[in-house]
Amino acid sequence: MAKNYSNLDLINHCDAFPYEKTQPEEYAAQMKDVFLVEWSDSSDASDKSAVYHIGYMLRAVVDALVGIPKPTLAAMGLASDVDLAAAISSSRSVPLHQLLRRQTTEPARTAALGRLSQYWREGDAFAVLRGWRDEPWPVYGRSGELLFSMERAAVGFLGAVRYGVHMTAYVQNAATGDMQIWVPRRAANKSTYPSMLDNTVAGGLMTGEDPFECVVREADEEASLPGAVVRANAKPVGIITYIYITDERAGGESGYIYPEVEWIYDLPLPAATVPQPKDGEVESFMLCSVAEVREQLAQGLYKPNCAVVLIDFMVRHGLLTRENEPDYDAIVSRLHRVLPFPGPHHAESNTA
């Protein structure tokens, strides 16, 4: 018999990384094979107040990094005189700022980390790099500055915050108030979460890309929705945040830690506007009633973060309330997890 997932089950699946304060034992167990990635605002190595964390690195990645020959590190533009093994052993942190100390500009740091990623890609060191996209994704410092960019498939090596956009398109009957939601099915040949259900439009945010411009682009590429329609009708409704742990459906190895921020948009559409697949990412679109979407969620048919976006949609539209959802308060809290690493999401959260 198929499992019936509650809304809180779906939240737990997406926001899967243990909370340090409320789940100390689970958090300690998780961190046994996880190391924090360090950055510093200062070139003075003795200034400990300038050091902060920007991500999570798995032991397998640490071991691969420590194992790179020093001449190879130097050729990449990384400092070869850093005793990584000793530093990591003493602090359980990876001093990335020390490795990159000779690269004093964002483009130079981006280039050095690009060479590192390519080195691992060419050696087939990590299966996740087989999904290389040639998409630069940003990593930010605590003053909001862009520290460097990394290939999308490689950002998980640092466990840094990843950014994306999600938009839910819907049709609402003006007379009855009944709502239907446009639901795409992912292509069966996608490398990640094949054949699962999605939000109407979703995509990753590349370096320098504005969230709204990203959603306009993705709406055209994935759903053939004209830019004029999206610009006139899409409504920004805030962000959701969570920390996901990848499983086998995510492509490559399981267990990567993904702190993620999603800018969320709603798109009311007239009944005559029908999304259509365009770039091969989507197999088909279905116009589903709220009851059908609830059943799809309960069956676990959605990509994990898309399920959470739809739960947020139902909360905001009054379809999920304290009266009909016993876990309502926990769900609402978990939709907006405080992430431990810097980035523009902090300013967005403060103005929400």
KEBA-183652 format. One record per residue: x negated, y negated, z of N, C-alpha, C in turn; chain. Coordinates in steps of 0.1 Angstrom, whole numbers, always signed. Each point is the difference from the previous one (the first is absolute). Layout:
R   npx   npy   npz  capx  capy  capz   cpx   cpy   cpz pakol
R     X     Y     Z     X     Y     Z     X     Y     Z     A
...
END
This chain:
R   npx   npy   npz  capx  capy  capz   cpx   cpy   cpz pakol
R    -8   +12    +0    +8   -12    +0    -9   -12    +0     A
R    +3   -10    -9    -8   -12    -1    +2    -9   +13     A
R   -11    -6    +3    +0    -8   +12    +8   -13    -2     A
R    +7    -5   +10    +7   -12    -1    -8   -11    +8     A
R    -6    -9    -7    -8   -10    +6    +8   -12    +6     A
R    -3    -4   +12    +6   -12    +5    -7   -12    -5     A
R    +5   -12    +2    -7   -12    -5   -13    -2    +8     A
R    +1    +4   +13   -13    -1    +8   -10   +10    -4     A
R    +4   +12    -5    -9   +10    -5    -8    -7   -12     A
R    +8    -7    -9    -6    -5   -11   -10   -12    +3     A
R    +4    -7   +10    -9   -11    +5   -13    +7    +6     A
R    +1   +10    +8   -11    +7    +5    -9    +6   -10     A
R    +6    +5   -11    -8    +6   -11    -9   -11    -7     A
R    +6   -12    -1    -8   -11    -7    -9    -7   +10     A
R    +5    -4   +11    -8    -6   +10    -6   +11   +10     A
R    -9    +7    -6    -4   +13    +7   -12    -1    +9     A
R    -8   -11    -1   -12    -2    +8    +4    -3   +15     A
R    -5    +8    +9    +4    -2   +14    -2   -14    +6     A
R    +8    -4    +9    -1   -13    +6    -9    +2   +13     A
R   -10    -9    +1   -10    +2   +11    +6    -2   +13     A
R    +9    -9    +2    +6    -3   +13   +11   +10    +4     A
R    +8    +4    -9   +11    +8    +4    -2   +15    -3     A
R   -10    +3    -8    -3   +14    -3   -16    +2    +2     A
R    -5    -2   +12   -14    +0    +2    -6   +14    -3     A
R    +6   +11    +4    -6   +13    -3    +0    +3   -15     A
R   +10    -3    -7    +1    +2   -15   -11    -9    -6     A
R    -1   -13    +5    -9    -9    -6   -14    +5    +2     A
R    -4    +4   +12   -13    +5    +2    -3   +12    -8     A
R    +9    +9    -2    -2   +12    -9    -2    -4   -14     A
R    +7   -10    -5    -1    -5   -14   -14    -6    -2     A
R    -5    -8   +10   -12    -7    -1   -13    +8    +1     A
R    +2   +13    +4   -12    +8    +1    -8    +1   -13     A
R    +7    -1   -11    -6    +1   -13    +1   -13    -8     A
R    +2   -11    +7    +2   -13    -7    -9   -10    +6     A
R    -6    -8    -8    -9   -11    +4    +5   -13    -5     A
R    -2   -10    +9    +4   -14    -4   -10    -6    -9     A
R    +4    -8   -10    -9    -7    -9    -2   -14    +5     A
R   -12    -4    +2    -3   -13    +6    -3   -10   -11     A
R    +4   -13    +3    -5   -11    -8    -4   -11   +10     A
R    -7   -10    -5    -5   -11    +9    +1   -13    -7     A
R    +4   -11    +7    +1   -13    -5   -14    -7    +0     A
R   -10    +6    +6   -13    -6    +2   -11    +8    -6     A
R   -10    -7    -5   -12    +7    -5    -9    +4   +11     A
R    +3    -5   +12    -8    +3   +12    +4   +13    +6     A
R    -9   +10    -2    +4   +14    +5    +2    +1   +15     A
R    -5   -10    +7    +2    +0   +15   +13    -6    +5     A
R    +7    -6   -10   +13    -7    +4   +11   +10    +0     A
R    +2    +7   +11   +10   +10    +1   +14    -5    -1     A
R    +2   -13    +4   +14    -6    +0    +5    -2   -15     A
R   -10    +1    -9    +4    -2   -14    +5   +13    -7     A
R    -2   +11    +7    +3   +13    -5   +15    +4    +2     A
R    +6    +5   -10   +14    +5    +1    +2   +11   -10     A
R   +12    +6    +0    +2   +12    -8    +9    -2   -11     A
R    -2    +6   -11    +8    -1   -12    +6   +12    -6     A
R    -3   +12    +7    +5   +12    -6    -4   +13    +8     A
R    +5   +11    -5    -3   +13    +6    -7    +9   -11     A
R   -11    +6    +4    -7    +9    -9    +0   +14    +6     A
R    +3   +10    -9    +1   +14    +4   -15    +5    +2     A
R    -1   +11    +8   -13    +6    +2    -6    +5   -13     A
R    +8    +5    -9    -5    +5   -13    -7   -11    -8     A
R    +6   -12    +0    -5   -12    -7   -13    -5    +7     A
R    +0    +0   +14   -12    -4    +7   -11   +10    -3     A
R    +2   +13    +0   -10    +9    -3    -6    -2   -14     A
R    +9    -3   -10    -5    -2   -13    -8   -13    -1     A
R    +4   -10    +7    -8   -13    +0   -13    +2    +7     A
R    -1    +7   +11   -12    +2    +7   -10    +8    -9     A
R    +6    +9    -8    -8    +9    -8    -6    -6   -13     A
R    +3   -12    -3    -5    -6   -12   -15    -3    +2     A
R    -8    +4    -9   -15    -3    +1    -2   -15    +0     A
R   -10    -5    +8    -3   -14    +2    -3    -7   -14     A
R    -8    +6    -9    -2    -7   -12   +13    -2    -8     A
R    +9    +9    +1   +13    -1    -7    +8   -11    +6     A
R    +0    -1   +13    +7   -11    +7    -6   -14    -5     A
R   -13    +0    +0    -6   -13    -4    +4    -3   -15     A
R    +0   +10    -8    +4    -3   -14   +14    -5    -2     A
R    +9    +4   +10   +14    -5    +0    +1   -14    +5     A
R   -11    -5    +6    +1   -13    +6    +4    +1   +15     A
R    +0   +12    +6    +3    +1   +14   -14    +1    +8     A
R    +1    -5   +12   -12    +0    +8    -4   +14    +3     A
R   -13    +4    -2    -4   +14    +2    -8    +1   +13     A
R    -1   -11    +8    -8    +1   +12   +10    +1   +12     A
R   +13    +1    -2    +9    +2   +11    +0   +14    +4     A
R    -2    +3   +13    +1   +14    +5   +15    +3    +3     A
R    +7    +4   -11   +14    +2    +1    +4   +10   +10     A
R    -7   +11    +0    +3   +11    +9    -1    -4   +15     A
R   -10    -8    +3    -1    -4   +14   +10   -11    +3     A
R    +3    -9    -9   +10   -10    +3   +14    +6    +2     A
R    +3    +9    -9   +13    +6    +1    +2    +9   +12     A
R   -11    +7    +4    +0    +8   +12    +2    -8   +12     A
R    -6   -12    +1    +0    -7   +12   +13    -8    +2     A
R    +6    -5   -11   +12    -8    +1   +13    +5    -6     A
R    -2   +12    -7   +12    +6    -8    +5   -10    -9     A
R    -8    -9    -5    +3   -10   -10   -10    +0   -12     A
R    +5    -3   -12    -8    +0   -12    -4   -15    -2     A
R   -12    -4    +1    -4   -14    -2    -1    -4   -14     A
R   +11    -1    -7    +1    -4   -14    -7   -13    -3     A
R    +2    -9    +9    -6   -14    -1   -15    +1    -1     A
R    -6    +9    +7   -14    +2    +0    -5    +6   -13     A
R    +8   +10    -5    -3    +6   -13    +0   -10   -11     A
R    +9   -10    +1    +2    -9   -11    -6   -14    +3     A
R    -9    -1   +10    -5   -13    +4    -8    -7   -11     A
R    -6    +7    -9    -7    -6   -11    +9    -6   -11     A
R   +12    +4    +1   +10    -5   -10    +8   -11    +7     A
R    -3   -13    -4    +5   -11    +8   +13    -6    -6     A
R    +4    +5   -12   +12    -5    -6   +10   +11    -2     A
R   +13    -4    -2   +10   +10    -2    -3    +8   -13     A
R    -3    -6   -11    -2    +8   -12   -12   +10    +2     A
R   -10    -4    +7   -12    +9    +2    +4   +12    +9     A
R    +8    -3   +10    +5   +11    +9    +9    +9    -8     A
R    +9    -5    -8    +9    +8    -9    -8    +9    -9     A
R   -11    -6    -6    -8    +8    -9    -7   +11    +7     A
R    -6    -3   +12    -7   +11    +7    +9   +11    +4     A
R   +12    -3    +5    +9   +11    +4    +6    +7   -13     A
R    +0    -7   -11    +4    +6   -13   -10   +11    -4     A
R   -13    -4    +2   -10   +10    -3    +0   +12    +9     A
R    +4    -2   +13    +1   +11    +9   +12    +9    -4     A
R   +11    -6    -3   +12    +8    -4    -3    +8   -13     A
R    -7    -7    -9    -4    +7   -13    -9   +12    +3     A
R   -10    -2    +9    -9   +11    +4    +8   +12    +5     A
R    +9    -2    +8    +8   +11    +5    +9    +6   -11     A
R    +5    -9    -8    +9    +5   -11    -8    +9   -10     A
R   -12    -5    -4    -8    +8    -9    -4   +13    +6     A
R    -2    +0   +13    -4   +13    +6   +12    +8    +5     A
R   +12    -4    -4   +13    +7    +4    +0    +3   +15     A
R    -5   -10    +8    -1    +2   +14   +13    +1    +7     A
R   +10    -7    -5   +13    -1    +6   +11    +1   -11     A
R    +9    +9    +2   +11    +3   -10    +8   -13    -2     A
R    +2    -8   +10    +8   -12    -1    -5    -9   -11     A
R   -13    +0    -4    -5    -9   -10    +3    +5   -14     A
R    +6   +12    -1    +4    +5   -13   +12    -8    -5     A
R    +7    -7    +9   +11    -9    -3    -4   -14    -2     A
R   -13    -3    -5    -5   -13    -2    +9    -8    -9     A
R    +3   -13    +4   +10    -8    -7    -6   -12    -7     A
R   -13    -4    +3    -5   -12    -5    +8   -12    +5     A
R    +5    +0   +13    +7   -10    +6    -7    -5   +12     A
R    -4   -13    +1    -7    -5   +12   +10    -3   +10     A
R    -2    +5   +12    +9    -4   +12    -8    -7   +10     A
R    +7   -10    +7    -8    -9    +8    -2    +5   +15     A
R   -11    -4    +6    -2    +2   +14    -4   -13    +6     A
R    +8    -4   +11    -1   -13    +5    -7    -1   +14     A
R    -6   -12    +3    -6    -2   +12   +10    -7   +10     A
R    -4    -3   +12   +10    -5   +10    +3   -14    -2     A
R    -7    -7    -8    +4   -14    -3    +8    -1   -13     A
R    +4   +11    -5    +8    +1   -12    -8    +0   -13     A
R   -13    +0    +1    -9    +0   -12    -1   +14    -6     A
R    -1    +0   -13    -3   +13    -7   -14    +4    +2     A
R    -2   +11    +7   -13    +5    +2    -6    +7   -12     A
R    +8    +8    -6    -4    +7   -12   +12    +7    -6     A
R    -1    +6   -12   +11    +8    -6    -6   +14    -2     A
R    +9   +10    +0    -4   +14    -2   +10    +6   -10     A
R    -5   +10    -8    +9    +7    -8   +11    +6    +8     A
R   +12    +0    -5   +12    +4    +7    -2   +14    +6     A
R    -5    +9    -8    -2   +14    +5   -10    +2   +11     A
R    -8   -11    +2   -11    +1   +10    +2    -8   +12     A
R   +11    -8    +1    +3    -8   +12    +2    +9   +12     A
R    +5   +12    -2    +2    +9   +11   -12    +5    +7     A
R   -12    -2    -7   -12    +4    +7    -3    -9   +12     A
R    +5   -13    -1    -2    -9   +11   +12    -1    +9     A
R   +12    +6    -4   +12    -1    +8    +4   -14    +2     A
R    -3    -9    -9    +3   -14    +1   +15    -2    -4     A
R    +5   -12    +3   +14    -2    -3    +3    -1   -15     A
R   +10    +7    -4    +4    +0   -14   +13    -8    -2     A
R    +2    -6   -11   +11    -9    -2    +8    +4   -12     A
R   +13    -1    +0    +9    +3   -11   +13    -8    +0     A
R    +8    +3   -10   +13    -6    +0   +10   +11    -3     A
R   +12    -2    +5   +12    +9    -2   +12    -8    -2     A
R    +8    +3   -11   +12    -7    -2   +12   +10    -2     A
R   +11    -2    +6   +12    +8    -1   +10    -8    -8     A
R    +4    +6   -11   +10    -6    -8   +13    +7    +3     A
R   +11    -8    +0   +13    +5    +4   +11    -7    -7     A
R   +11    +6    -1   +12    -5    -6   +11    -1   +11     A
R    +7   -11    +1   +10    -1   +11   +13    -5    -6     A
R   +11    +8    +3   +13    -3    -5    +5   -12    +8     A
R    +3   -11    -8    +4   -13    +7   +13    +2    +7     A
R    +9    +8    -5   +13    +2    +6    +0    +9   +12     A
R    -7   +11    -1    +0   +10   +11   -12    -1   +10     A
R   -11    -6    -5   -12    +0    +8    -8   +12    -1     A
R    +5   +10    -7    -7   +13    -2   -13    -2    -7     A
R   -11    +7    +5   -13    -3    -6    -5   +13    -6     A
R    -7    -1   -11    -8   +11    -6   -14    -5    -2     A
R    -9   +10    +1   -15    -3    +0    -6    +7   -12     A
R    -9    -7    -7    -7    +6   -11   -12    +8    +5     A
R    +0   +13    -2   -10    +9    +5    -8    +7   -11     A
R   -13    -2    -1    -8    +7   -10    -5   +13    +5     A
R    -2    +9    -9    -7   +13    +3   -14    -1    -7     A
R   -10    +2    +9   -14    -1    -5    -3   +11   -11     A
R    -8    -3    -9    -4   +10   -11    -6   +12    +6     A
R    +3   +12    -6    -4   +12    +5   -16    +2    -1     A
R    -6    -8    -9   -14    +1    -2    -8   -11    +7     A
R    +7    -7    +9    -8   -10    +8    -9    +7   +10     A
R   -12    -6    +2   -10    +7    +9    +4    -1   +14     A
R    +9   -10    +4    +4    -2   +13   +16    +2    +1     A
R    +4    +8   +10   +14    +2    +3    +9    +2   -13     A
R    -4   +10    -8    +7    +2   -13   +14    +4    +3     A
R   +10    -5    -8   +14    +3    +0    +8    -4   +12     A
R    -7    -7    +9    +7    -6   +12    +8   -12    -4     A
R    +9    -4    +8    +8   -12    -2    -8   -12    +6     A
R    +4   -12    -6    -8   -13    +3   +10   -11    +3     A
R    -6   -12    +3    +8   -12    -1    +0    -4   -15     A
R    +9    -9    -3    +2    -3   -14   -13    -4    -7     A
R    -8    -8    +7   -13    -5    -5    -9    +0   +11     A
R   -13    +4    -2   -10    +0   +10   -14    +0    -6     A
R   -10    -6    +6   -13    +0    -5   -10    -6   +10     A
R   -13    +3    -3   -11    -5    +8    -4   -14    -4     A
R    -4    -8   +10    -4   -14    -2   -15    -1    -3     A
R    -4    -4   -12   -14    -1    -3    -5   -13    +5     A
R   -14    -1    +1    -6   -12    +5    +4   -12    -8     A
R    +4   -10    +8    +4   -13    -7   +14    -1    -5     A
R    +7   +11    +1   +14    +1    -5   +10    -5   +10     A
R    +9    -9    -4   +10    -5    +9   +11   +11    +1     A
R    +5    +3   +12   +10   +11    +1   +12    -2    -9     A
R    +6   -12    -2   +11    -1    -9    -4    +2   -14     A
R   -11    -4    -5    -5    +2   -13    -2   +15    -2     A
R    -4    +7   +10    -2   +15    +0   +13    +7    -2     A
R   +10    -5    +7   +13    +7    -1    +6    -3   -14     A
R    -2   -12    -5    +5    -3   -14    -7    +9   -10     A
R   -13    +2    +1    -8    +9    -9    +5   +14    +1     A
R    +1    +5   +13    +4   +14    +1   +15    +2    -4     A
R    +8    -9    +1   +14    +1    -4    +1    +2   -15     A
R    -9    -7    -7    -1    +1   -15    -6   +14    -4     A
R   -11    +3    +7    -7   +12    -4    +7   +13    +3     A
R    +7    +0   +12    +6   +13    +5   +15    +1    -4     A
R    +7   -12    -1   +14    +1    -1    +6    -8   -12     A
R    -9    -6    -8    +4    -8   -12   +10   -11    +4     A
R    -2    -5   +12    +8   -12    +5    -6   -13    -5     A
R    +7    -8    -7    -6   -12    -5    -5   -10   +11     A
R   -11    -6    -3    -6    -9   +10   +10   -11    +4     A
R    +8    -5    -9    +9   -11    +3   +11    +5    +9     A
R    +4   +12    -1   +10    +6    +9    -5    +1   +14     A
R   -13    +5    +1    -6    +2   +13    -3   -14    +7     A
R    -5    -9    -8    -4   -13    +6   +13    -8    +5     A
R   +11    +2    -7   +12    -7    +4    +7    +7   +11     A
R    -1   +13    +2    +8    +7   +10    -7    +7   +11     A
R   -12    +3    -1    -7    +7   +11    -2    -9   +12     A
R    +3    +6   +12    +0    -7   +12   -11    +6   +10     A
R   -10    -8    +3   -10    +5   +10    +6    +1   +14     A
R    -2   +11    +6    +7    +3   +13   -10    +3   +11     A
R   -13    -2    -2    -9    +3   +11   -10   +11    -3     A
R    -6    +5   +10    -9   +11    -2    +3   +12   +10     A
R    -5   +12    -4    +0   +11   +10   -14    +4    +1     A
R    -4    +6   +12   -13    +4    +3    +0   +14    +7     A
R   -10    +8    -3    -1   +13    +6   -14    +5    -2     A
R    -3   +12    +6   -13    +6    -3    +3   +15    -4     A
R    -2    +3   -12    +3   +13    -6   -12    +9    +1     A
R    +2   +13    +1   -11   +10    -2    +4    +8   -12     A
R    -9    +1   -10    +3    +7   -12    +2   +15    +2     A
R    +8    +5    -8    +1   +15    -1    -3    +4   -14     A
R    +2   +13    -3    -4    +6   -13    +7    -7   -12     A
R   +11    -6    +2    +7    -6   -11    -6   -13    -5     A
R    -8    -6    +8    -6   -13    -3   -11    +0   -10     A
R    -4   +12    -4   -11    +1   -10   -14    +0    +7     A
R    -8   +10    -4   -13    +1    +7    +2    +7   +14     A
R    -9    -3    +9    +0    +6   +13   +11    -6    +9     A
R    +4    +8   +10    +9    -5   +10    -8    -7   +12     A
R    +8    -8    +8    -6    -5   +12    -6   -14    +0     A
R    +1    -6   -12    -5   -14    +0   +10    -9    +7     A
R    -5   -10    +7    +8    -9    +8    +2   -13    -8     A
R   +13    -3    -3    +4   -12    -8    +8   -10    +8     A
R    -6   -10    +7    +8   -11    +5    +6    -7   -13     A
R   +13    -2    +0    +5    -6   -12   +10   -11    +3     A
R    +0   -10    -9   +10   -11    +1    +7    -1   -13     A
R   +13    +0    +0    +9    -1   -12    +8   -12    +1     A
R    -2    -9   -11    +9   -11    -1   +13    +5    -7     A
R   +12    -3    +6   +12    +6    -3    +9   -10    -7     A
R    +7    +4   -11    +9    -8    -8   +13    +8    -2     A
R   +11    -8    +0   +13    +5    -4    +3    -6   -14     A
R    +7    +8    -8    +4    -5   -14   +14    +4    -3     A
R   +10    -9    +3   +14    +3    -4    +1    -1   -15     A
R    +6   +10    -6    +1    +0   -15   +15    +1    -4     A
R    +3    -6   -11   +13    +3    -6    +1   +15    -5     A
R   +12    +5    -1    +2   +14    -4    -6    +3   -14     A
R    +0   -11    -8    -4    +2   -14   -16    +1    -2     A
R    -7    -4   +11   -15    +1    -1    -4   +14    +5     A
R    -6    +8    -8    -4   +13    +3   -15    +2    -1     A
R    -7    +3   +11   -14    +3    -1    -3   +12    -9     A
R   -11    -1    -7    -4   +11   -10   -15    +3    +2     A
R    -4   +13    +0   -14    +3    +1    -8    -6   -12     A
R   -12    -4    +3    -8    -7   -11   -15    +6    +0     A
R    -7    +0   +11   -14    +3    +0    -3   +15    +3     A
R   +10    +9    +2    -3   +14    +3    -1    +3   +14     A
R    +1   -11    +9    -1    +3   +14   +13    +6    +6     A
R   +11    -4    -7   +13    +4    +5    +6    +9   -11     A
R    +7   +11    +5    +7    +9    -9   +14    -5    -4     A
R    +7    -5   +10   +14    -5    -3    +4    -8   +12     A
R   +11    -8    -2    +7    -7   +10   +14    +5    +3     A
R    +4    +0   +12   +14    +3    +4    +6   -11    +8     A
R   +13    -3    -3    +7    -9    +8    +8    +7   +11     A
R    -5    -1   +12    +5    +8   +11    +8    -8   +10     A
R   +10    +7    +6    +8    -7   +11    -9    +1   +12     A
R    +4    -9   +10    -7    +0   +13    +1   +14    +6     A
R   +11    +7    -1    +2   +13    +6   -10   +10    -7     A
R    -2    -1   -13    -9    +9    -7   -15    -3    +4     A
R    -3   -13    +2   -13    -3    +4    -3    +5   +15     A
R   +10    -1    +8    -2    +5   +14    -2   +15    -1     A
R    +7    +7    -8    -2   +15    -1   -14    +3    -6     A
R    -4    -8   -10   -14    +2    -6   -11    -2   +11     A
R    +2   -10    +8    -9    -3   +11    +0   +12   +10     A
R   +11    +5    +3    +1   +11   +10    -6   +12    -5     A
R    -1    +2   -14    -6   +12    -6   -15    -2    -1     A
R    -5   -12    +3   -15    -2    -2    -4    -1   -14     A
R    +8    -6    -9    -3    +0   -14    -8   -12    -4     A
R    -1   -10    +9    -7   -12    -4   -15    +0    +4     A
R    -8    -7    -8   -14    -3    +4    +0    -6   +13     A
R    -9    +3   +10    +2    -4   +14    +2   -15    +2     A
R    -8    -8    -7    +2   -15    +3   +12    -5    -7     A
R    +4    +6   -11   +13    -4    -6   +12    +3    +9     A
R    -1   +11    +7   +11    +3    +9    +1   -11   +11     A
R   -12    -4    +5    +0   -11   +10    +6   -13    -6     A
R    -4    -3   -12    +5   -13    -6   +16    +1    -1     A
R    +5   +12    -4   +14    +1    -1    +7    -1   +14     A
R    -6    +5   +10    +5    -1   +14    +0   -15    +3     A
R   -10    -7    -3    -1   -15    +3   +12    -7    -8     A
R    +2    +4   -12   +11    -5    -8   +13    +2    +6     A
R    +2   +12    +6   +13    +3    +6    +2    -8   +13     A
R   -11    -2    +7    +1    -8   +12    +4   -15    -3     A
R    -7    -5   -10    +2   -14    -4   +14    -3    -5     A
R    +6   +10    -7   +13    -1    -6   +11    +5    +9     A
R    -3    +2   +13   +10    +4    +9    +6   +14    -2     A
R    -7    +9    -8    +4   +13    -2    -5   +10   +11     A
R   -10    -5    +7    -6    +8   +11    +0    -9   +12     A
R    +8    +4   +10    +2    -9   +12    -2    +8   +13     A
R    +0    -7   +11    +0    +7   +13   +12    +9    +2     A
R   +11    -4    -7   +12    +8    +2    +0   +14    -7     A
R    -8    +0   -11    +0   +13    -8   -14    +6    +0     A
R   -10    -6    +7   -13    +6    +0    -6    +0   +14     A
R    +0   +11    +7    -5    +1   +14   -14    -5    +2     A
R    -9    +1   -11   -14    -4    +1    -2   -14    -6     A
R   +10    -8    -1    -1   -13    -7   -11    -8    +5     A
R    -1    -2   +13   -11   -10    +6   -14    +6    -3     A
R    -2   +13    +1   -13    +5    -3    -3    -1   -14     A
R   +10    +2    -9    -2    -1   -14    -4   -14    -4     A
R    +7   -10    +5    -3   -14    -4   -14    -4    +5     A
R    -4    +4   +12   -13    -3    +5   -11    +6    -9     A
R    +2   +13    -4   -10    +7    -7    -1    -5   -15     A
R   +10    -7    -5    -1    -6   -13   -10   -11    -1     A
R    -4    -5   +12    -9   -12    +0   -12    +3   +10     A
R    -7   +10    -2   -11    +4    +8   -11   -11    +0     A
R    -6    -3   +11   -11   -10    +1   -13    +8    -5     A
R    -5    -4   -11   -12    +7    -5   -13    -6    +7     A
R   -10    +9    +2   -11    -5    +8   -11    -7    -8     A
R    +2    -2   -13   -10    -6    -9    +5   -12    -6     A
R    -9    -9    -4    +4   -13    -5    +5    +0   -15     A
R    +7   -11    -3    +5    -2   -14   +11   -10    +0     A
R    +5    -3   -12   +11   -10    -1   +13    +4    +6     A
R    +1   +13    +3   +13    +4    +6    +2    -6   +14     A
R   -11    -4    +7    +2    -6   +13    +7   -13    -1     A
R    -3    -8   -10    +6   -13    -2   +15    +2    -4     A
R    +3   +11    -8   +13    +3    -4    +9    +4   +12     A
R    -6    +8    +9    +7    +5   +12    +3   -12    +9     A
R    -9    -9    +1    +2   -11    +9   +11   -10    -4     A
R    +3    +0   -14   +10    -9    -5   +13    +7    -2     A
R    +0   +14    +3   +13    +7    -2   +10    -3   +10     A
END
